[in-house]
């Protein structure tokens, strides 16, 4: 089983590497672009690590191969920036990363975890629905491509009841 851990300020280089790799691999699924983030200062990257919960999965050679982030929003958490490297897909890593955010949300007393998923990202949608997320039918344009839409999904959680 590949190790997953929450990043800290000491992981700045790992964070930058995996985030830029995700934005480069599947730019259509994010609200940001690699060029803009590549130009950020170390202080900006560190602030993001400090403000949000970033979890990374590592392969057997300690290379980062999966990423997810979460943050408190109202009485819930938003899950965002989910990505698994092509060479690590199909091994249950996405499920493990989602569970890290769910656990952090539950520990923080959240009532729900929610996310946006592109309408045409069938693989991610199937994963989220399998893990108990509920379709809301709420659609909005993708931030970087208004010709595509994304849907809001949510997962009810109960504080202290990690599964």
N, C-alpha and C positions, 0 to 999 in steps of 0.2 A: 504494500500500500504506500502510495506516494505521500510524503509529509506535506502538511498544510499548516501555515502559521501566519499570525498577524504581523504585519510589518511595523517597524519602529523607525525612528530617525536614522539609526545605524544602517538601515537598508536602502538608503537613498538611491544608490546605483542600481540595485536590483529593481526597485520600484520604477525608476525611469526606463530601464531596459524593457521590462515586461509591458508597461503601459504603452510605450511607443511601438513595440512589436504588435500589440493588439490593434492599435489604431492604424497601423500599416497593413496588417493582414485582412481586416474586415472593416474598412473605414465607413462603409455604408450603414453600419449598425450603431454608430456613436454620434453624440451631439457635439463632438470636438474633432479637430483634425491634428494629425501628427506634427505638421509644420508649426502650428501655433504652440503646441505643448513643448516641442523641441526647443523653442526659443525662450522658455520660462527659466528664470533664475533658480539656483539651488534653494533659495529662501521660499520661492513660490511652491516648489515641489515639497519641501519640508512642511509648509503650512497645510498642504493637502493631506499629508500623512498624519498630521496632528489633528486635523478637523474631522476626518472620517476614519472608518474602520476598513483597512485594506488587508485582504488575505491573499496569499500567494501559495500555490502548490509548486513543489520542486520535484524534478525527476531523480533517478538514481545517481546522477552525476552532479546533483545540487544546482541544476539549471532551472530557472523559473519557467513553468509550463502552463500555469493557470492563474487567473486573477479575478477577484470580485471585490466590490466596495459596497459599503452601506453607510447610511447616516440617519440620524434622527430627523424626522419630519412630522410635526404636529404630535399626535399620539401614536405614531407608527414609525417605521423605518422604510427608507427607499433603498432597494437593491439596484446597483448600477455597475456599469463597466465590467460585466461578466464576459470572460473570454477564456477559452482553452486552446492551447497550441494544436495545430493540425496533427502533429505526431503523438499527442496525448489524448485525442478524442476517442470516444467509445469505450473508455475505461472507468466510467462512473465518477470522473473528477468533477464534472459540472454539478452533480448532486452533492458531493462533499463540500464544494465551495458555497452552494446555496445554504446548506445546513449550518455552515459557520456564521453566515449573516443571520439566519433564523435564531441561532443560539444567542448571538450578541443582542439581538432585538429583544428576545425573551428575558435575558438577564437585565436589560434596561427597562423592563416593564412595558414594552410596546404591546399594542392591541393587534397590530397587523404589520406585515411587510408587503410593500407594493413595488411594482416595477413597470417599465414600459418595454414592450417587445414589438419589433417590426412585424407587420402583418405577414410578410413573405419569409420570415425566418422560422420555418416550420420545425426545424430541429430544436431550437431553443423553446419555442412554444410548447412542443410535446413534453420537453423536460419539465418546464414549469407546471404544466397541468398535471403531470404524473406526480409531482411533489405536493400537490394540493392547492396550488394557486387557482383562483377563480377568475374567469373572464368577466369583465365589466361591460364590454361593448362600447366603452368610451374610447373613441378614436381621435387622433390628432395628427397633423403632418409631422414627418420626421424633421428634426432640426436642420439637418444638412441637405435635405432633398424633399421639398414640399410635394413632389409627385408621388411620394411613398407615404404610408401612414403607419402609426404605431398604436398599439392598444395598451391600456392600463389593466394589469392583472393584480390581484391582491391575495394574500394568504393570512387568514385569521390566526393569531397566535395567543397563547396564554402565558403570562409571565411565570417563569419557574417550571415550565412543562416541556423542556427540551426532549425531542424524540430521537 
